[in-house]
Amino acid sequence: MGKLIDTLLSPEKFASEQEHVSDCEIAALAEGGLSGGRRQRVMEHILNCPDCYESFGNTVKALDNDQHKPVKANTFQKTIYALAASVMLVFLLSTGVYYWKVVTPQIVTARVELDQDLQSLLLQASKGTWTDKDRKKRLVRILKEKGLQVASVEKVVLTERYFASKDLFGPKEYLLVTIEDGVARIKVVEEEED
């Protein structure tokens, strides 16, 4: 850039009789801050005055070097950016955990061998939805005793009415349980023979 300025703006060999332009005016011209007649007057002086021409060349070179230097963020900015990143990370992690714990439906599916407690409970019920709260609580208690993780059941749907088997040596009976969103769907099936 310095060679280009030397060729284009080389001052004539005579000294100007005018006063030198100020350093502020030279800097304003180099940064493009002068316009109109003022710009024209300063440029004419620089073209005719070797001292001002040299000062203008040094100013342009200094500006050119400043533009290529990387701008460093100060410590305060770095702290703010780190804090903002930390807050975003905590927010994203907490919403993920919330979604996993609250929004994701919990489904419990099990196959439980029918015993006396379950048989007596099922024999008292007809096909359809159970309305008796004590019966629903009793089912939850029995399922917990069998090792299922059941908090509570709002609704129980028996898909087929249960009739006890009269054969003592017949196939084993199992209760198929699916609990989703507080609704338990239950059905009795017999063990299939190989």
C-alpha positions in Angstrom: 0.0 0.0 0.0 2.9 2.4 0.8 4.4 2.0 -2.7 1.1 2.7 -4.4 0.7 5.9 -2.4 4.3 6.9 -3.2 3.6 6.6 -7.0 0.2 8.2 -7.0 0.7 11.0 -4.5 4.4 11.9 -4.7 4.7 15.5 -3.9 6.3 18.0 -6.2 9.8 19.1 -5.2 9.0 22.6 -4.1 7.8 23.5 -0.6 4.4 25.0 -0.2 4.2 28.5 1.1 1.0 27.7 3.0 0.9 26.5 6.5 1.1 22.8 7.0 -2.2 20.9 7.6 -2.7 19.6 11.1 -2.2 16.0 12.1 -6.0 15.8 12.8 -6.8 16.8 9.2 -4.3 14.3 7.8 -5.8 11.5 10.0 -9.3 12.5 8.9 -8.3 12.4 5.3 -6.7 9.0 5.7 -9.9 7.6 7.4 -12.1 9.2 4.8 -13.7 11.7 7.1 -13.1 14.8 5.0 -15.4 15.8 2.2 -16.0 18.6 -0.3 -13.7 21.7 -0.5 -11.9 20.9 2.7 -10.8 17.5 1.4 -9.7 19.1 -1.9 -7.6 21.8 -0.1 -5.9 19.2 2.2 -5.1 16.9 -0.7 -3.6 19.8 -2.8 -1.4 20.7 0.2 -0.2 17.1 0.7 0.7 16.8 -3.0 2.8 19.9 -2.8 4.4 19.5 0.7 6.9 16.6 1.2 6.6 16.8 5.0 2.8 16.5 5.0 3.0 13.9 2.3 5.3 11.8 4.5 3.1 12.3 7.5 0.0 11.2 5.4 1.9 8.1 4.1 2.8 7.1 7.7 -0.8 7.6 8.9 -2.2 5.4 6.1 0.4 2.7 6.8 -0.5 2.8 10.5 -4.2 2.5 9.7 -3.6 -0.4 7.4 -1.6 -2.2 10.1 -4.3 -1.6 12.7 -7.0 -3.1 10.4 -5.1 -6.4 10.2 -4.6 -6.9 13.9 -7.1 -9.2 15.6 -9.5 -7.6 18.0 -9.1 -9.2 21.4 -12.2 -9.5 23.6 -11.7 -8.0 27.0 -12.1 -10.1 30.2 -15.5 -8.7 31.0 -16.9 -9.9 27.6 -15.4 -13.3 28.1 -17.0 -13.6 31.5 -20.4 -12.6 30.1 -20.1 -15.1 27.2 -19.1 -17.9 29.6 -22.0 -17.0 32.0 -24.5 -17.0 29.1 -23.2 -20.3 27.8 -23.5 -21.8 31.3 -27.1 -20.6 31.7 -28.0 -22.0 28.3 -26.4 -25.4 29.1 -28.3 -25.6 32.5 -31.6 -24.6 30.7 -31.2 -27.2 28.0 -30.3 -30.0 30.4 -33.1 -29.1 32.8 -35.7 -29.1 30.0 -34.4 -32.5 28.8 -34.7 -34.0 32.3 -38.2 -32.4 32.7 -39.3 -33.9 29.4 -37.9 -37.3 30.3 -39.5 -37.3 33.8 -42.8 -35.6 33.2 -43.7 -35.8 29.5 -42.5 -39.2 28.6 -45.3 -41.7 29.4 -44.4 -44.5 31.8 -45.7 -47.8 30.5 -45.7 -50.9 32.7 -46.3 -54.3 31.1 -46.3 -57.6 33.0 -47.4 -61.2 32.9 -48.3 -62.3 36.4 -49.2 -65.9 37.5 -52.8 -66.0 38.8 -53.0 -66.8 42.5 -55.9 -66.9 45.0 -55.9 -63.2 45.6 -56.1 -62.3 41.9 -58.7 -65.0 41.2 -61.0 -63.7 44.0 -60.6 -60.1 42.7 -61.3 -61.1 39.1 -64.3 -63.3 40.0 -66.0 -60.3 41.6 -65.7 -58.2 38.5 -67.5 -58.3 35.2 -66.1 -57.3 31.8 -65.6 -53.6 31.3 -64.4 -50.7 33.5 -64.1 -51.0 37.2 -65.7 -48.2 39.2 -65.1 -49.4 42.7 -62.1 -47.6 44.3 -61.4 -50.4 46.8 -61.1 -52.9 44.0 -58.6 -50.7 42.1 -56.5 -50.2 45.3 -56.6 -53.9 46.0 -55.3 -54.6 42.4 -52.5 -52.1 42.9 -51.5 -53.6 46.2 -51.4 -57.2 44.7 -49.4 -56.0 41.8 -46.9 -54.3 44.1 -46.6 -57.5 46.1 -45.7 -59.3 42.9 -42.9 -56.8 42.2 -44.4 -54.4 39.8 -43.7 -50.7 40.2 -47.2 -49.2 40.2 -47.9 -45.9 41.9 -51.7 -45.7 41.4 -54.4 -46.6 38.9 -57.2 -44.3 38.0 -59.0 -46.7 35.7 -59.1 -50.5 35.3 -60.4 -52.1 32.1 -61.0 -55.9 32.2 -61.1 -56.9 28.5 -62.8 -60.3 29.0 -64.8 -61.6 31.9 -62.9 -64.2 34.0 -64.3 -67.6 34.7 -62.3 -69.9 37.1 -61.0 -73.1 35.6 -62.6 -76.2 37.1 -59.7 -78.5 36.1 -57.1 -78.9 38.9 -54.4 -80.1 36.6 -55.2 -77.8 33.7 -53.0 -75.2 32.2 -51.6 -72.3 34.3 -53.4 -69.0 34.1 -51.7 -65.7 33.8 -52.9 -62.1 34.1 -51.6 -59.8 31.4 -51.3 -56.2 32.7 -50.5 -53.1 30.7 -50.6 -49.8 32.6 -50.2 -46.5 30.7 -51.2 -43.0 31.8 -53.0 -44.4 34.9 -55.2 -46.8 33.0 -54.7 -50.5 33.6 -55.8 -53.0 31.0 -56.0 -56.6 32.2 -56.8 -59.9 30.6 -56.5 -63.5 31.8 -54.7 -66.0 29.4 -53.9 -69.7 29.7 -50.4 -71.1 29.4 -49.9 -72.5 25.9 -48.7 -76.1 25.6 -45.6 -76.9 23.5 
